Amino acid sequence: MHNNTLTIEFIGHYTMICEDPANTTLWARVHRTTFLDIRGDLLPLADDLKQLPEPFLDPAVIQPLSIPVVFASTPSYKAIQAAGIVTSYFGMISESRPVRFPVHFGSIPPGNAIVIADSAGGLPPDLGMPVSMRPPWPCAPIPVILTARF
């Protein structure tokens, strides 16, 4: 979902006719400790690479990015090459935002992550999602799994 808008409107009256908008009776005072508690449900994401760069990068959010890269085991040369291709893609489309790519071995941290493995058998057991081994780009040397876990 993009560009969600929340509008709060105060409608006040002190008389039924000829109200003076400058009259303080019509004003609302919001205390500095007032807050909104907004809750919702996460929507399931389709297993479709056409959604990239989401959920890793949301163009509407301007903040530094941290996208973990997880190697299922000690990375091979091709796995490192695949990580370079994928991370350079995210670095390129992040525009002026700084991007960090913390590296993990064997276990996936909470949240979204890029998981790189030479084969489906080498994937961490806590992946917790169906595995579709396919290269995200035609030039990728090995399959890369982009996981979106919340």
N, C-alpha and C positions, 0 to 999 in steps of 0.2 A: 504494500500500500504506500502510496506517495502523496505528499502534499495534503496530509490530513489537517483539518482546521477545526478548532474548538472555539466557539463564540459564546461568550457569556454576556447577557444583556440584562441590565437592571431597568425595570419599568416601575416608576414610583409616581404617586399622585398625592396631593394634599387637598385638592379641591376638584370638583368636576368640571369647572370652567375657568378660563383665563389664568392659567398657572404661570408663575414667573420662573423661568429656567435658572435664574441666579439664586433663587431661594434655597437655602441650605437644607430645608426639609426634604427636597428632592435628591439630595446628594447621598451617595452610598460611601461609607467609610470602610476601607479594607485594612484590617490590622496587619502589621508587618509580620506577624507569626502565622497568618492565614496561609493555607496550602491546599492544593488539589491532590486528591488521591485517585489516580486513574488506573484502572485495571482492565485487562483484556485477555484474549486468548491468542496464542500463536497460531498462525495459519500453517497448515502443512505445505511443504514445498514439493513440487514435482521433481522427479529424477530426470532433469532435462538440462543439458549444458547450454541451451539457448538462453537461459536466465542469467548467465554470467554477464556482468561481474557481481550481480547480487547472489547471495546474501553477504558476500565478503565486503563489498564496497557499495555504499549507497550514495549516489551523486548528490542527493539532497542534504547529506550530513557532512558538514565541514569540520572534521576533527582528525587528529592523527590516527592512523590505522595500525593494527597489530594483527597479522594473519599468521598463525602458527603453521610451520611446515613439519610434518611428521614423516620420518623414515621408518618403515616397518622393521628394519634391521640395519646393520652397518651398510651404508649406501655404496652401491657400485658406481663406476664412472658414469654409466647411463642414467642412474637415478639422480646423481648430482647434476648432470646435464638437464634432465627433465625439470628438476627444481629451479634451475637457472632460467629456463624458458618460461615456466609458470610465474615465478616471482617477478621477472622482468616485465611480463604482461601486466601484472597488477601495479608495478611501479610506474609503468608508462601511462596507464589510464587514471592513476590517482591524482593527476594534475599537480598542484602545488602542495598537496598534503604529504607530510612525511609518512613513510611506511616502514614498519619493522616486521621482520620475519623470524621470530624466535624458532629455533630448531629443537625438535624433540625426537627421541629414539624409542620406538616400541609402544608407547602409550599415547593416547590422544587426550589433550587437555580439554576442558569444558569449552563449549562454543563451537564456532566454525573453524575448520582446519583443512589444510591441503595435505593429503596422505599420499605418499609415493612408495610404491612397492614394485619389485620385479615380477611378482606373480600374486595371484589371489591367495595362495596358500601362505604367503608370508605376511598377511595383514594382521594387525593387532586384534585379539579376540574381543576387545571392548568397542569395536567399530559400531556395532549395534544397528546396522542398516544393510539393506541389500547391496551387494557389490556388483557394479557393472564395470568391467575392465575394458575401457576404451580410451584411446588417446584423445585428449581434449582438442588438439590441433593436429593437422596432418604431419607436421614436422616433429612432433613429440617422439622421443626415442623409445619411451616405455609408457604404459598406461599410468594415468594420474587419477586418483580418486579425490574429488572435492567433496568434503562432508559438511553438512549443515546440521549441527546438533545444538539443541537449546537446553 
